[in-house]
Amino acid sequence: MEVPSPDTDLVETGLLDSLRFVELLAHLEETFGLTVSVDDIEVEHFRTTARIAEFIARRLPRLRAQGAA
């Protein structure tokens, strides 16, 4: 399997369908300790691996701050 580039549109290419999207969310929650709310679920956040990385990076500082409190 070829690894997509950071800017490959995962939805448009069919690499990320609805089932894989749910699996991805579960994996992100388990791996990074994130809680992805319904409000956070916008396809634009998950369209490319670069955007997924940005999504995670924006939430990790908040999680660390909550853990320190």
Distance bins in CASP14 RR format, pairs under 12 A and 6 or more apart:
PFRMAT RR
TARGET T0000
AUTHOR 0000-0000-0000
RMODE 2
METHOD distances of the structure
MODEL  1
1 15 0 0 0 0 1 0 0 0 0 0 0
2 8 0 0 0 0 1 0 0 0 0 0 0
2 13 0 0 0 0 0 1 0 0 0 0 0
2 15 0 0 0 0 1 0 0 0 0 0 0
3 10 0 0 0 0 0 1 0 0 0 0 0
3 15 0 0 0 0 0 1 0 0 0 0 0
3 49 0 0 0 0 1 0 0 0 0 0 0
4 10 1 0 0 1 0 0 0 0 0 0 0
4 11 0 0 0 0 0 1 0 0 0 0 0
4 12 0 0 0 0 0 1 0 0 0 0 0
4 13 1 0 0 1 0 0 0 0 0 0 0
4 14 0 0 0 0 0 1 0 0 0 0 0
4 15 1 0 0 1 0 0 0 0 0 0 0
4 16 0 0 0 0 1 0 0 0 0 0 0
4 47 0 0 0 0 0 1 0 0 0 0 0
4 48 1 0 0 1 0 0 0 0 0 0 0
4 49 1 0 0 1 0 0 0 0 0 0 0
4 50 0 0 0 0 0 1 0 0 0 0 0
4 52 0 0 0 0 0 1 0 0 0 0 0
5 13 0 0 0 0 0 1 0 0 0 0 0
5 15 0 0 0 0 0 1 0 0 0 0 0
5 48 0 0 0 0 1 0 0 0 0 0 0
5 49 1 0 0 1 0 0 0 0 0 0 0
5 50 0 0 0 0 1 0 0 0 0 0 0
6 47 0 0 0 0 0 1 0 0 0 0 0
6 48 1 0 0 1 0 0 0 0 0 0 0
6 49 1 0 1 0 0 0 0 0 0 0 0
6 50 1 1 0 0 0 0 0 0 0 0 0
6 51 0 0 0 0 1 0 0 0 0 0 0
6 52 0 0 0 0 1 0 0 0 0 0 0
6 53 1 0 0 1 0 0 0 0 0 0 0
6 54 0 0 0 0 0 1 0 0 0 0 0
7 13 0 0 0 0 0 1 0 0 0 0 0
7 47 0 0 0 0 1 0 0 0 0 0 0
7 48 1 0 1 0 0 0 0 0 0 0 0
7 49 0 0 0 0 1 0 0 0 0 0 0
7 50 1 0 1 0 0 0 0 0 0 0 0
7 51 0 0 0 0 1 0 0 0 0 0 0
7 52 0 0 0 0 0 1 0 0 0 0 0
7 53 0 0 0 0 0 1 0 0 0 0 0
8 14 0 0 0 0 0 1 0 0 0 0 0
8 15 1 0 0 1 0 0 0 0 0 0 0
8 16 0 0 0 0 0 1 0 0 0 0 0
8 47 0 0 0 0 1 0 0 0 0 0 0
8 48 1 0 0 1 0 0 0 0 0 0 0
8 49 1 0 0 1 0 0 0 0 0 0 0
8 50 0 0 0 0 1 0 0 0 0 0 0
8 51 0 0 0 0 0 1 0 0 0 0 0
8 52 0 0 0 0 0 1 0 0 0 0 0
9 15 0 0 0 0 1 0 0 0 0 0 0
9 16 0 0 0 0 1 0 0 0 0 0 0
9 43 0 0 0 0 0 1 0 0 0 0 0
9 44 0 0 0 0 0 1 0 0 0 0 0
9 46 0 0 0 0 0 1 0 0 0 0 0
9 47 1 0 1 0 0 0 0 0 0 0 0
9 48 1 0 0 1 0 0 0 0 0 0 0
9 49 0 0 0 0 0 1 0 0 0 0 0
9 50 0 0 0 0 0 1 0 0 0 0 0
9 51 0 0 0 0 1 0 0 0 0 0 0
10 16 1 1 0 0 0 0 0 0 0 0 0
10 17 0 0 0 0 1 0 0 0 0 0 0
10 20 0 0 0 0 1 0 0 0 0 0 0
10 21 0 0 0 0 1 0 0 0 0 0 0
10 24 0 0 0 0 1 0 0 0 0 0 0
10 43 0 0 0 0 1 0 0 0 0 0 0
10 44 0 0 0 0 0 1 0 0 0 0 0
10 45 0 0 0 0 0 1 0 0 0 0 0
10 46 1 0 0 1 0 0 0 0 0 0 0
10 47 1 0 0 1 0 0 0 0 0 0 0
10 48 1 0 0 1 0 0 0 0 0 0 0
10 49 1 0 0 1 0 0 0 0 0 0 0
10 50 0 0 0 0 0 1 0 0 0 0 0
10 51 0 0 0 0 1 0 0 0 0 0 0
10 52 0 0 0 0 1 0 0 0 0 0 0
11 17 0 0 0 0 1 0 0 0 0 0 0
11 18 0 0 0 0 1 0 0 0 0 0 0
11 20 0 0 0 0 1 0 0 0 0 0 0
11 21 0 0 0 0 1 0 0 0 0 0 0
11 24 0 0 0 0 0 1 0 0 0 0 0
11 42 0 0 0 0 0 1 0 0 0 0 0
11 43 1 0 0 1 0 0 0 0 0 0 0
11 44 0 0 0 0 1 0 0 0 0 0 0
11 45 0 0 0 0 0 1 0 0 0 0 0
11 46 1 0 0 1 0 0 0 0 0 0 0
11 47 1 0 1 0 0 0 0 0 0 0 0
11 48 0 0 0 0 1 0 0 0 0 0 0
11 51 0 0 0 0 0 1 0 0 0 0 0
11 52 0 0 0 0 0 1 0 0 0 0 0
12 43 0 0 0 0 0 1 0 0 0 0 0
12 47 1 0 0 1 0 0 0 0 0 0 0
12 48 0 0 0 0 1 0 0 0 0 0 0
13 20 0 0 0 0 0 1 0 0 0 0 0
13 47 0 0 0 0 0 1 0 0 0 0 0
13 48 0 0 0 0 0 1 0 0 0 0 0
13 49 0 0 0 0 0 1 0 0 0 0 0
14 20 0 0 0 0 1 0 0 0 0 0 0
14 21 0 0 0 0 0 1 0 0 0 0 0
14 47 0 0 0 0 0 1 0 0 0 0 0
15 21 0 0 0 0 0 1 0 0 0 0 0
15 24 0 0 0 0 0 1 0 0 0 0 0
15 46 0 0 0 0 0 1 0 0 0 0 0
15 47 0 0 0 0 0 1 0 0 0 0 0
15 48 0 0 0 0 0 1 0 0 0 0 0
15 49 0 0 0 0 1 0 0 0 0 0 0
15 52 0 0 0 0 0 1 0 0 0 0 0
16 22 0 0 0 0 0 1 0 0 0 0 0
16 23 0 0 0 0 1 0 0 0 0 0 0
16 24 1 0 0 1 0 0 0 0 0 0 0
16 25 0 0 0 0 0 1 0 0 0 0 0
16 43 0 0 0 0 1 0 0 0 0 0 0
16 45 0 0 0 0 0 1 0 0 0 0 0
16 46 1 0 0 1 0 0 0 0 0 0 0
16 47 0 0 0 0 1 0 0 0 0 0 0
16 48 0 0 0 0 1 0 0 0 0 0 0
16 49 0 0 0 0 1 0 0 0 0 0 0
16 51 0 0 0 0 0 1 0 0 0 0 0
16 52 0 0 0 0 1 0 0 0 0 0 0
17 23 0 0 0 0 1 0 0 0 0 0 0
17 24 0 0 0 0 0 1 0 0 0 0 0
17 43 0 0 0 0 0 1 0 0 0 0 0
17 46 0 0 0 0 0 1 0 0 0 0 0
18 24 0 0 0 0 0 1 0 0 0 0 0
18 25 0 0 0 0 0 1 0 0 0 0 0
18 41 0 0 0 0 0 1 0 0 0 0 0
18 43 0 0 0 0 0 1 0 0 0 0 0
18 46 0 0 0 0 0 1 0 0 0 0 0
19 25 0 0 0 0 0 1 0 0 0 0 0
19 26 0 0 0 0 0 1 0 0 0 0 0
20 26 0 0 0 0 0 1 0 0 0 0 0
20 27 0 0 0 0 1 0 0 0 0 0 0
20 46 0 0 0 0 0 1 0 0 0 0 0
21 27 0 0 0 0 0 1 0 0 0 0 0
21 28 0 0 0 0 0 1 0 0 0 0 0
21 36 0 0 0 0 0 1 0 0 0 0 0
21 41 0 0 0 0 1 0 0 0 0 0 0
21 42 0 0 0 0 0 1 0 0 0 0 0
21 43 0 0 0 0 1 0 0 0 0 0 0
21 45 0 0 0 0 0 1 0 0 0 0 0
21 46 1 0 0 1 0 0 0 0 0 0 0
21 47 0 0 0 0 0 1 0 0 0 0 0
21 52 0 0 0 0 0 1 0 0 0 0 0
22 28 0 0 0 0 0 1 0 0 0 0 0
22 29 0 0 0 0 0 1 0 0 0 0 0
22 36 0 0 0 0 0 1 0 0 0 0 0
22 41 0 0 0 0 0 1 0 0 0 0 0
22 46 0 0 0 0 0 1 0 0 0 0 0
23 29 0 0 0 0 0 1 0 0 0 0 0
23 30 0 0 0 0 0 1 0 0 0 0 0
23 31 0 0 0 0 0 1 0 0 0 0 0
23 46 0 0 0 0 0 1 0 0 0 0 0
24 30 0 0 0 0 0 1 0 0 0 0 0
24 31 0 0 0 0 0 1 0 0 0 0 0
24 32 0 0 0 0 0 1 0 0 0 0 0
24 34 0 0 0 0 0 1 0 0 0 0 0
24 36 0 0 0 0 1 0 0 0 0 0 0
24 41 0 0 0 0 0 1 0 0 0 0 0
24 43 0 0 0 0 0 1 0 0 0 0 0
24 45 0 0 0 0 0 1 0 0 0 0 0
24 46 1 0 0 1 0 0 0 0 0 0 0
24 47 0 0 0 0 0 1 0 0 0 0 0
24 49 0 0 0 0 0 1 0 0 0 0 0
24 51 0 0 0 0 0 1 0 0 0 0 0
24 52 1 0 0 1 0 0 0 0 0 0 0
24 55 0 0 0 0 0 1 0 0 0 0 0
24 56 0 0 0 0 0 1 0 0 0 0 0
25 31 0 0 0 0 0 1 0 0 0 0 0
25 32 0 0 0 0 0 1 0 0 0 0 0
25 33 0 0 0 0 0 1 0 0 0 0 0
25 34 0 0 0 0 1 0 0 0 0 0 0
25 35 0 0 0 0 0 1 0 0 0 0 0
25 36 1 0 1 0 0 0 0 0 0 0 0
25 37 0 0 0 0 0 1 0 0 0 0 0
25 38 0 0 0 0 0 1 0 0 0 0 0
25 40 0 0 0 0 1 0 0 0 0 0 0
25 41 1 0 0 1 0 0 0 0 0 0 0
25 43 0 0 0 0 0 1 0 0 0 0 0
25 45 0 0 0 0 0 1 0 0 0 0 0
25 46 0 0 0 0 1 0 0 0 0 0 0
25 52 0 0 0 0 0 1 0 0 0 0 0
25 55 0 0 0 0 0 1 0 0 0 0 0
25 56 0 0 0 0 0 1 0 0 0 0 0
26 32 0 0 0 0 0 1 0 0 0 0 0
26 33 0 0 0 0 0 1 0 0 0 0 0
26 34 0 0 0 0 0 1 0 0 0 0 0
26 35 0 0 0 0 0 1 0 0 0 0 0
26 36 0 0 0 0 1 0 0 0 0 0 0
27 33 0 0 0 0 0 1 0 0 0 0 0
27 34 0 0 0 0 0 1 0 0 0 0 0
27 36 0 0 0 0 0 1 0 0 0 0 0
27 46 0 0 0 0 0 1 0 0 0 0 0
27 52 0 0 0 0 0 1 0 0 0 0 0
27 56 0 0 0 0 0 1 0 0 0 0 0
28 34 1 0 1 0 0 0 0 0 0 0 0
28 35 0 0 0 0 1 0 0 0 0 0 0
28 36 1 0 0 1 0 0 0 0 0 0 0
28 40 0 0 0 0 0 1 0 0 0 0 0
28 41 0 0 0 0 0 1 0 0 0 0 0
28 45 0 0 0 0 0 1 0 0 0 0 0
28 46 0 0 0 0 1 0 0 0 0 0 0
28 52 1 0 0 1 0 0 0 0 0 0 0
28 53 0 0 0 0 0 1 0 0 0 0 0
28 55 0 0 0 0 1 0 0 0 0 0 0
28 56 1 0 0 1 0 0 0 0 0 0 0
28 57 0 0 0 0 0 1 0 0 0 0 0
28 59 0 0 0 0 1 0 0 0 0 0 0
28 60 0 0 0 0 0 1 0 0 0 0 0
28 63 0 0 0 0 0 1 0 0 0 0 0
29 35 1 0 0 1 0 0 0 0 0 0 0
29 36 1 0 0 1 0 0 0 0 0 0 0
29 37 0 0 0 0 0 1 0 0 0 0 0
29 40 0 0 0 0 0 1 0 0 0 0 0
29 56 0 0 0 0 0 1 0 0 0 0 0
29 59 0 0 0 0 0 1 0 0 0 0 0
29 63 0 0 0 0 0 1 0 0 0 0 0
30 36 0 0 0 0 0 1 0 0 0 0 0
31 52 0 0 0 0 0 1 0 0 0 0 0
31 56 0 0 0 0 1 0 0 0 0 0 0
31 60 0 0 0 0 0 1 0 0 0 0 0
32 52 0 0 0 0 0 1 0 0 0 0 0
32 53 0 0 0 0 0 1 0 0 0 0 0
32 55 0 0 0 0 0 1 0 0 0 0 0
32 56 1 0 1 0 0 0 0 0 0 0 0
32 57 0 0 0 0 1 0 0 0 0 0 0
32 58 0 0 0 0 0 1 0 0 0 0 0
32 59 1 0 0 1 0 0 0 0 0 0 0
32 60 1 0 0 1 0 0 0 0 0 0 0
32 61 0 0 0 0 0 1 0 0 0 0 0
32 62 0 0 0 0 0 1 0 0 0 0 0
32 63 1 0 0 1 0 0 0 0 0 0 0
32 64 0 0 0 0 0 1 0 0 0 0 0
33 56 0 0 0 0 1 0 0 0 0 0 0
33 59 0 0 0 0 1 0 0 0 0 0 0
33 60 0 0 0 0 1 0 0 0 0 0 0
33 62 0 0 0 0 0 1 0 0 0 0 0
33 63 1 0 0 1 0 0 0 0 0 0 0
33 64 0 0 0 0 0 1 0 0 0 0 0
33 66 0 0 0 0 0 1 0 0 0 0 0
33 67 0 0 0 0 0 1 0 0 0 0 0
34 40 0 0 0 0 1 0 0 0 0 0 0
34 45 0 0 0 0 0 1 0 0 0 0 0
34 52 0 0 0 0 0 1 0 0 0 0 0
34 55 0 0 0 0 1 0 0 0 0 0 0
34 56 1 0 0 1 0 0 0 0 0 0 0
34 57 0 0 0 0 0 1 0 0 0 0 0
34 58 0 0 0 0 0 1 0 0 0 0 0
34 59 1 0 1 0 0 0 0 0 0 0 0
34 60 0 0 0 0 1 0 0 0 0 0 0
34 61 0 0 0 0 0 1 0 0 0 0 0
34 62 0 0 0 0 1 0 0 0 0 0 0
34 63 1 0 0 1 0 0 0 0 0 0 0
34 64 0 0 0 0 0 1 0 0 0 0 0
34 66 0 0 0 0 0 1 0 0 0 0 0
35 41 0 0 0 0 0 1 0 0 0 0 0
35 59 0 0 0 0 1 0 0 0 0 0 0
35 62 0 0 0 0 0 1 0 0 0 0 0
35 63 0 0 0 0 1 0 0 0 0 0 0
35 66 0 0 0 0 0 1 0 0 0 0 0
36 42 0 0 0 0 0 1 0 0 0 0 0
36 45 0 0 0 0 1 0 0 0 0 0 0
36 46 0 0 0 0 1 0 0 0 0 0 0
36 52 0 0 0 0 0 1 0 0 0 0 0
36 55 0 0 0 0 1 0 0 0 0 0 0
36 56 0 0 0 0 0 1 0 0 0 0 0
36 58 0 0 0 0 0 1 0 0 0 0 0
36 59 0 0 0 0 1 0 0 0 0 0 0
36 63 0 0 0 0 0 1 0 0 0 0 0
37 45 0 0 0 0 0 1 0 0 0 0 0
37 59 0 0 0 0 0 1 0 0 0 0 0
39 45 0 0 0 0 0 1 0 0 0 0 0
40 46 0 0 0 0 1 0 0 0 0 0 0
40 55 1 0 0 1 0 0 0 0 0 0 0
40 56 0 0 0 0 0 1 0 0 0 0 0
40 58 0 0 0 0 1 0 0 0 0 0 0
40 59 0 0 0 0 1 0 0 0 0 0 0
40 62 0 0 0 0 0 1 0 0 0 0 0
41 55 0 0 0 0 0 1 0 0 0 0 0
42 51 0 0 0 0 1 0 0 0 0 0 0
42 52 0 0 0 0 0 1 0 0 0 0 0
42 55 0 0 0 0 1 0 0 0 0 0 0
43 51 0 0 0 0 1 0 0 0 0 0 0
43 52 0 0 0 0 0 1 0 0 0 0 0
43 55 0 0 0 0 0 1 0 0 0 0 0
44 50 0 0 0 0 0 1 0 0 0 0 0
44 51 1 0 0 1 0 0 0 0 0 0 0
44 52 0 0 0 0 0 1 0 0 0 0 0
44 54 0 0 0 0 0 1 0 0 0 0 0
44 55 0 0 0 0 1 0 0 0 0 0 0
45 51 1 0 1 0 0 0 0 0 0 0 0
45 52 1 0 0 1 0 0 0 0 0 0 0
45 53 0 0 0 0 0 1 0 0 0 0 0
45 54 1 0 0 1 0 0 0 0 0 0 0
45 55 1 0 1 0 0 0 0 0 0 0 0
45 56 0 0 0 0 1 0 0 0 0 0 0
45 57 0 0 0 0 0 1 0 0 0 0 0
45 58 0 0 0 0 1 0 0 0 0 0 0
45 59 0 0 0 0 0 1 0 0 0 0 0
46 52 1 0 1 0 0 0 0 0 0 0 0
46 53 0 0 0 0 0 1 0 0 0 0 0
46 54 0 0 0 0 0 1 0 0 0 0 0
46 55 1 0 0 1 0 0 0 0 0 0 0
46 56 0 0 0 0 0 1 0 0 0 0 0
47 53 0 0 0 0 0 1 0 0 0 0 0
47 54 0 0 0 0 0 1 0 0 0 0 0
47 55 0 0 0 0 0 1 0 0 0 0 0
48 54 0 0 0 0 1 0 0 0 0 0 0
48 55 0 0 0 0 0 1 0 0 0 0 0
49 55 0 0 0 0 0 1 0 0 0 0 0
49 56 0 0 0 0 0 1 0 0 0 0 0
50 56 0 0 0 0 0 1 0 0 0 0 0
50 57 0 0 0 0 0 1 0 0 0 0 0
51 57 0 0 0 0 0 1 0 0 0 0 0
51 58 0 0 0 0 0 1 0 0 0 0 0
52 58 0 0 0 0 0 1 0 0 0 0 0
52 59 0 0 0 0 0 1 0 0 0 0 0
53 59 0 0 0 0 0 1 0 0 0 0 0
53 60 0 0 0 0 0 1 0 0 0 0 0
54 60 0 0 0 0 0 1 0 0 0 0 0
56 62 0 0 0 0 0 1 0 0 0 0 0
56 63 0 0 0 0 1 0 0 0 0 0 0
57 63 0 0 0 0 0 1 0 0 0 0 0
57 64 0 0 0 0 0 1 0 0 0 0 0
59 65 0 0 0 0 0 1 0 0 0 0 0
59 66 0 0 0 0 0 1 0 0 0 0 0
60 66 0 0 0 0 0 1 0 0 0 0 0
60 67 0 0 0 0 0 1 0 0 0 0 0
61 67 0 0 0 0 0 1 0 0 0 0 0
61 68 0 0 0 0 0 1 0 0 0 0 0
62 68 0 0 0 0 0 1 0 0 0 0 0
62 69 0 0 0 0 0 1 0 0 0 0 0
63 69 0 0 0 0 0 1 0 0 0 0 0
END
